[in-house]
Each structure stands twice: as structure tokens, then as C-alpha cells.
Amino acid sequence: QTIDRSLTCVRGKWIHHRSAGVGSTVLLLHQSPQHSGRMLPLITALTDDAQVLAPDMPGYGLSDGLPGEPCIADIAATLAIWLEQLHIRPSIIFS
């Protein structure tokens, strides 16, 4: 299964993500301070049954950091806008 990589601009900041598979959408959120590349085995394992999206959280991997000292609410709002821009409603979220 091919794992695609993309960048999406959210409020002037780039969010990088990996995606693969088709079907119900599974959103994978990595631990800090890591990046989505650490989840490649899980992405591969899930792609037979689902569309998998794994973003680099803001400030990690290839995603830009948020201004100032962002809190969890800032990160969640950024990811909500990112999903809205991609027209995706995840069925399952793993973190």
C-alpha cells in the first residue's frame, strides 16, 4: 500500500500528514515529541480496512509550529480546521 504525504495550509501554517487506504477514516495522533513517521507500521496495518490519516502535530515533523506558546485547545482547533479543509470526518481517532 502506498502512503501519500501532503501539506495543507491552516491559518498560514503548514500541516504535514501521511495518508493511505480507503474506507472509514481513522485519524492517528502521535505522541509528543514525535512525528507521524513513527506510526508507519500502524498506518500500514490499518490500510486494508480503512483510510488512515496521520498528521505531524503542529511544531513536530514537517508541520510548522503555532505562534506563541500554544495550548491543547490551540492544537485541537488547528486540527479541526485541517480536517474541515480536507472535508474529512474521522470515524475513529487514536492517540
GIHUCOR-V528115 format. One record per residue. N is the residue number from 0. RES is the residue in one small letter. PHI is phi in whole degrees, 0 to 359 (NA if undefined). OMEGA is omega as a letter, one per 20 degrees, with the letter a starting at -180 (* if undefined). BURIAL is I if it has 9 or more other C-alpha atoms within 8 Angstrom, else O. Layout:
# GIHUCOR-V528115
N/RES/PHI/OMEGA/BURIAL ; N/RES/PHI/OMEGA/BURIAL
This chain:
# GIHUCOR-V528115
0/q/NA/r/O ; 1/t/280/r/O ; 2/i/253/r/O ; 3/d/274/r/O ; 4/r/233/a/O ; 5/s/217/r/O ; 6/l/239/r/O ; 7/t/231/r/O ; 8/c/272/r/I ; 9/v/235/r/I ; 10/r/52/r/O ; 11/g/81/r/O ; 12/k/241/a/I ; 13/w/272/r/I ; 14/i/247/r/I ; 15/h/266/r/I ; 16/h/213/r/I ; 17/r/250/r/I ; 18/s/214/r/I ; 19/a/195/r/I ; 20/g/85/r/I ; 21/v/222/r/I ; 22/g/115/r/O ; 23/s/302/a/I ; 24/t/271/r/I ; 25/v/249/r/I ; 26/l/258/r/I ; 27/l/254/r/I ; 28/l/247/a/I ; 29/h/282/r/I ; 30/q/285/r/O ; 31/s/260/i/O ; 32/p/264/r/O ; 33/q/232/r/I ; 34/h/208/a/I ; 35/s/296/r/I ; 36/g/299/r/O ; 37/r/290/a/O ; 38/m/258/a/I ; 39/l/305/r/O ; 40/p/299/r/O ; 41/l/289/r/O ; 42/i/303/a/I ; 43/t/299/a/I ; 44/a/294/a/O ; 45/l/268/a/I ; 46/t/290/r/I ; 47/d/291/a/O ; 48/d/243/a/I ; 49/a/203/r/I ; 50/q/274/a/I ; 51/v/248/r/I ; 52/l/241/r/I ; 53/a/224/r/I ; 54/p/278/r/I ; 55/d/280/a/I ; 56/m/300/a/I ; 57/p/308/r/I ; 58/g/92/a/I ; 59/y/233/a/I ; 60/g/57/a/I ; 61/l/261/r/O ; 62/s/271/r/I ; 63/d/293/r/I ; 64/g/282/r/O ; 65/l/271/a/I ; 66/p/292/r/O ; 67/g/67/r/O ; 68/e/248/a/O ; 69/p/293/r/I ; 70/c/257/a/O ; 71/i/303/r/O ; 72/a/297/r/O ; 73/d/295/a/O ; 74/i/294/r/I ; 75/a/298/r/O ; 76/a/296/r/O ; 77/t/297/r/I ; 78/l/293/r/O ; 79/a/296/r/O ; 80/i/294/r/I ; 81/w/302/r/I ; 82/l/296/r/I ; 83/e/297/r/I ; 84/q/297/r/O ; 85/l/275/a/O ; 86/h/60/a/O ; 87/i/236/r/O ; 88/r/241/a/O ; 89/p/296/r/I ; 90/s/276/a/O ; 91/i/222/r/O ; 92/i/236/r/I ; 93/f/247/r/O ; 94/s/223/*/O
